């Protein structure tokens, strides 16, 4: 089963460049191409990119507020999740928790400026639950970390699996992701949240109202925009309803 349409990139505004470099380059092991104030990070396989725009005077985004809840890096194997998670945990990265979602196992961290980062691996689609498609249950973290005793950086095949946003209104989110971007609504069972995906995936985007409409100040750190691989041949740039830049870029036609 393949999912040709997907997230390809993400851009964040940051003010502490040194801390960001230490986290994304040195700890996670991403490669870096710099053209200040733009710093582009990517895994060896170049399956996604993360752009950091350095603005040292930017106010820190309050949490929670409309914008990024977390972005999620999809690792190819359970052993990869164990190795990368062990590396972050041993380094003392900000750890929020772990969960078994049925479709996946996930650990949740925050980067030095509070941006949410999920690391996860997917179970095979034939093993995914049906009703509901996803749930949240405790994860046996000791069992997961037992997959490997060795801390490892992100593997070359890492991709940007999904994006989860704090939004002001779920109807507006469904009109945008479902209507304009053509995603299916895959889950409605989480209070205050909806999940959207293309091509039978569990979700490429999550949206929730858990920030209760709180807004960040103008020019604050956090999410600036995201790029979607659009195999149907679209090439377009616009803003989403919450002011983030959205870029649709051409990809190969689905088989």
Secondary structure, 3 states (H helix, E strand, C coil): CCCCCEEEEEEEEECCHHHHHHHHHHHCCCEEEEECCEEEEECCCCCCEEEEEECCCCCCCCCCCCEEEEEEEEECCHHHHHHHHHHHHHCCCEEEEEEECCCEEEEEEECCCCCEEEEEEECCHHHCCCCCCCCCECCCHHHHHCCCCCCCCCCCCCEEEEEEEECCCHHHHHHHHHHHCCCEEEECCCCCEEEEECCCCCCCEEEECCCCCCCCCCCCCEEEEEEEEECCCCCEEEECCCCCEEEEEECCCCC
